[in-house]
Amino acid sequence: MGVFSALTTAVSGMQAQSYALENISGNIANSRTAGFKRVDTTFSDLVPDSALNRQLSGSVTAYSQATNSIQGDLTATRIDTNAAINGDGFFVVDQRLSGLGSNTQFSNSNLYTRRGDFDFDANGYLVNGAGYYLKGLKIDTVTGTLIGTQPEVLRITKEQFPAKATTSIEYRANIPAKPGTNNANSNPTVVGSELLTATGFTSNPLSTTEGGTGIVIGSEITNFLNRSIPGGSVTVYDSLGKATSVELRWAKTVNASATPTVDTWNLFVAENTGATGATPAYRNANVSVTFGSTGQLTAPATGNILIPPITIGGTQISTLANPINITTGGNGLTQNGDVSGQIDARSIRQDGYTAGTLDRTSVSADGQVIGTFSNGQVVALAQLSVARFNADNALKRLDGGAFEETIESGPPIIGLGTSQLIGGNIEQSNTDIADEFSKMIVTQQAYSANTKVITTAQEMLRDVFSIIR
């Protein structure tokens, strides 16, 4: 029985080494496959039940050992929709069953892959090189909140991003303590020549809080311009995305040496710089903007100035119901000495924009699909779903570098955790060619050794048969 058992054991050894060679060949064949996880081979002895002093080393069987938790090298591709997971986790994907475009039917099952060479197909779906469709959660582009709770196949189309009317203008500037107006420069010795007063105007342009009408009429544009200084301009948008340029001007109305003992300014908005006669040309914001002795804004207390209802070039940009709010942040508007006598506008930004179309998409480190639109807006469109498992190596392998959940792997934990997504990169195979070749040599020698056992057993049996003859 010993010789026959030796033959059986040698055959099991050959089978085990053949199994190992099959894994080695598969690893080498997929050494350039994106996201591929090599399969190693482990061996286990099979010992027959026998008495203590008659125990045998036994035969052998081979098992596969997954390396799903071992990361491959990351390679830059310069394709914005490609993504690699740096750390634990798998992309959640699905398979297409039938249909095209918006009528595409999917299997509605969650599969998992590390292959991140996703790109758009003709219908706006993100598909990797193995044909798996990326899943995630859509993001509301207005509120920035996630839509739904369960991952779904992402479809991102090049629909127009709607226009947004300007509601706020962020204004950061320093106003000179003594404005360099034309009137002040031509009358440097006249006290108060830099101020805007009601003198010389048939329609008092001062704010209504200071007893004026708050309007500069067309026939008095020149006088007003000589007593005010430019405060910058900004392009604003209405609800349809129509752009309108808004010009701001500042005029000082009270010096601190007078009563009240604060420096006071009025902000004007150009309504129609080509106006004539009694037609309004500039409108006062009707707010007394005051500064303390240190040059800090003291009023309005909130630092905000509302643009009055105004129509510029036929477009109503500010209404009583929806006014444009000029925000200074309290300390964004100061009054300090400036020898130029002009306003130093450090920042004038607004929150409106025209309609736009999707120009490009990319993937952020926290797994968001970011869309860049032709109107300059950069908006999060979707959140990729990344699944982690307590036992990554217990996932079942499928074609195309995909895996499916098993009882041994445990349920998926959705979320990046401590991992990061790197856009414009893909993860390469974790196969080490040099290591595989060294394992191949060992496997070949082990296989040859087992064949030698069979040869020896055959010779021993021949000797037995020779006794009979």
Residue, then its C-alpha position, 0 to 999 in steps of 0.5 A: m500500500g505504501v507504493f500506491s499511496a506514494l503514487t497518489t500523494a505525488v499525483s496530488g502534489m502535481q495537481a497542487q503545483s499545476y493549480a499554482l502554475e495556473n494562478i501564476s500564469g493568470n497573474i502574469a497575463n493580467s500584469r497590465t490589467a487596471g485594478f487587477k488583484r493577483v491570486d496567490t496559492t496556499f498549500s494544505d496537507l491532507v493527513p489520513d487518520s492513523a495510529l500515533n506511531r504510524q502517522l504519515s506526512g499526507s498528500v497536499t491540496a492547493y487553495s487560492q489566496a486573494t490579495n484584494s487588500i494589497q494596492g497596486d501602483l497609481t498611474a496618471t492618465r490625464i483623463d479627468t473622469n478616471a479615479a483611483i482609490n488611495g487606501d481601502g475601498f471599492f467603487v460601487v458599479d452595476q451591469r447593463l442589461s438592455g436598452l440605450g440612453s435614458n431607457t438603459q436597463f441595469s441589473n440593479s445589483n451592487l458590484y465592486t471594483r478597483r478598476g477606475d478607468f471611467d469615462f463618459d459613453a454617448n449617453g452620459y454614463l460613466v463606464n470603465g474599460a470592463g463595461y461596468y457602470l459607476k454608481g453614486l448619489k446625485i447632488d442638488t446643484v442649488t442646495g448642494t445636498l445629496i439626493g436619495t440614500q441608495p447608490e444609483v447609476l450616475r448619468i451626467t448630461k450636458e444640460q444647461f446650468p440655469a442663470k442666477a440673478t445677482t442678489s449680493i455684491e461683495y465690496r471691499a475698498n478703502i475710501p480716502a479721508k479727503p476725496g480728490t474730486n475735481n471741485a476740490n482740486s480746483n479749489p484747494t483752499v476752499v473749506g469743504s470744496e471736496l464735499l457734495t452739498a445741495t448747493g448748485f443742484t435744483s434736485n438735492p442729490l443727498s440721501t433722503t436721510e439727510g434731507g435730499t431727494g437721492i436723485v441726480i438728474g441729467s442736466e446736473i451730471t457734470n456738477f455731480l461728477n465734479r463733486s464725487i469719485p468713482g467707486g468701481s463697477v461690476t457686472v450683474y445678472d438678472s433672472l434670465g442671465k442678462a448681463t448689466s454693468v453697474e457703476l458706483r460712485w462715492a460722494k462725501t457729504v459731511n466732515a468730522s469737524a462739522t455736526p454730526t462729528v463723523d465723516t459721512w458718505n453717500l453711495f450712488v449707482a449710475e442709472n443712465t449716464g446719458a440722461t438729459g434734463a430731469t431724467p434720473a442719471y444717478r440714484n443715491a442708495n439713501v444710506s448715510v455711511t459714516f466712519g469713526s476717528t480710526g477709519q472704521l465703519t460705524a454705520p450702517a451697523t450691519g455693513n450692508i447697503l441695499i441698492p434702491p429699485i433701479t433700471i439700467g439699460g432697460t433691465q431692472i436689476s434691483t427691486l423692492a422685493n428682490p434688492i441687490n445687497i452690497t455687503t462689506g463684512g463690517n471691516g471690508l469698507t474703511q476710510n484711511g488717508d490716501v494721497s491719491g484721493q481716490i478709492d482703492a477698490r480691493s474686491i468687487r464680486q457678485d453672486g449672479y451668473t448667466a446660463g452655461t453648459l458643462d465643459r468638463t468634469s473631474v473627481s475630487a479627493d472626497g469623491q465628488v464629481i465636479g462640473t465646470f460650466s461655461n459660465g465659470q461656475v464650478v459645482a458638485l454634481a454627484q458623490l461617488s459611492v465607495a464601499r469598504f468591507n471587513a474582509d476584503n479578501a473574502l469577496k468573490r471574483l467576477d470577470g472584468g476585475a469586479f467582485e461581489e459580496t459574500i457571507e464571509s466578506g460581510p456587508p459593505i460599509i459605504g463611505l471613504g473612511t480614511s481613504q482618498l480618491i485621486g482624479g486623473n489616475i488609475e490603479q495598476s495591477n498589483t502583480d509583481i512580474a519578478d516575484e511571479f517568475s521566481k514562484m514559477i521556478v519554484t513551482q516547476q521544480a516542485y512539479s518535477a520532484n513529484t514526477k520523480v516520485i512517480t518514476t521511483a514508485q514505478e521502478m519499485l512496482r517493476d521490482v515487485f513484478s519481477i519477483i513474481r516472474 
